[in-house]
């Protein structure tokens, strides 16, 4: 497989309960990148730098990226929210012949429907109320480059024929103008919606769907690439510890095991946010487990639709609640013993006085043994 940034990480099963998982920049970035026969392999290696992992599911995606990047074909990236669709679009552009030109992005779901046409194609002064000046649209801005349309399934039906036309003919008119503009744009679209189902429900034009679906790439959810979770955790720990000036040195095996077995309905974006929370909560260089204790962890099953005790995911916890739950769990596992190598302080990577201070602050009281 070409150009995958491969991290030398160990699976959580290789760590025992009394071990801590070290985090260092040298180890984190000690992986190697294989090269590929694709012309411009150096660009591919750099383009894939931010795509973390080497699971078979991810490698399959990157093989497709390498195959389609050298063409001008339209690409449709499909996947759940938070799976990294924009990152894949950027990688396609960065190893394509258009890499020296602009990559223009537009989230179709973030633009009011009455302004979306202007954002795509531009408008002339006076084209509508409030159009006080000429505006260049995204297709014109992306001429000779790449246009990435995220959430393309949210484009309203009235606008879909105009998008189809510019894809087929590379021509459009600005709002309020009869002049036709010719462009040379490579389109990459992305969606987390079922476009084929929308076509069946007549919510999306079939001809536009077929035009977008020239080269589909389906991104796997994080639960289908669990092998990549340790490397992703370490990657985000490195980012946030540097940003917050926190010295995070260890990830306890129970924390990594929790990360690796969680269902991740929000995928990589959710993982990133929870690692950020954990870095905030960390003390003495040890990354705590920020996942709610009410989450039920279980082995992945093809027939399992959820990994929660109930159909609904648990409500987000406050930082105080997360820290309190983490300490309570360690105390319960240690039989409410604080000191000693089997005590809660050792499990949390804290010294005895720090743990006692945190317990007092969080209102955790119980008759305890061992100090």
Secondary structure as UniProt FT lines:
FT   STRAND          5..6
FT   HELIX           12..14
FT   TURN            17..18
FT   STRAND          20..22
FT   HELIX           25..28
FT   STRAND          32..33
FT   TURN            39..40
FT   HELIX           41..47
FT   TURN            48..50
FT   HELIX           56..69
FT   STRAND          75..78
FT   TURN            81..82
FT   HELIX           85..94
FT   TURN            97..100
FT   STRAND          103..107
FT   HELIX           108..110
FT   HELIX           113..121
FT   STRAND          122..123
FT   TURN            125..126
FT   TURN            129..130
FT   STRAND          135..136
FT   HELIX           138..141
FT   TURN            142..144
FT   STRAND          146..150
FT   HELIX           152..154
FT   HELIX           157..169
FT   STRAND          171..173
FT   STRAND          180..182
FT   STRAND          186..191
FT   HELIX           195..200
FT   TURN            201..202
FT   HELIX           206..212
FT   TURN            213..214
FT   STRAND          215..218
FT   HELIX           222..224
FT   HELIX           226..228
FT   HELIX           229..244
FT   STRAND          250..252
FT   HELIX           253..261
FT   TURN            265..266
FT   HELIX           267..281
FT   TURN            284..285
FT   STRAND          286..287
FT   TURN            293..294
FT   TURN            302..303
FT   HELIX           319..333
FT   TURN            334..335
FT   TURN            341..342
FT   HELIX           344..348
FT   HELIX           352..362
//
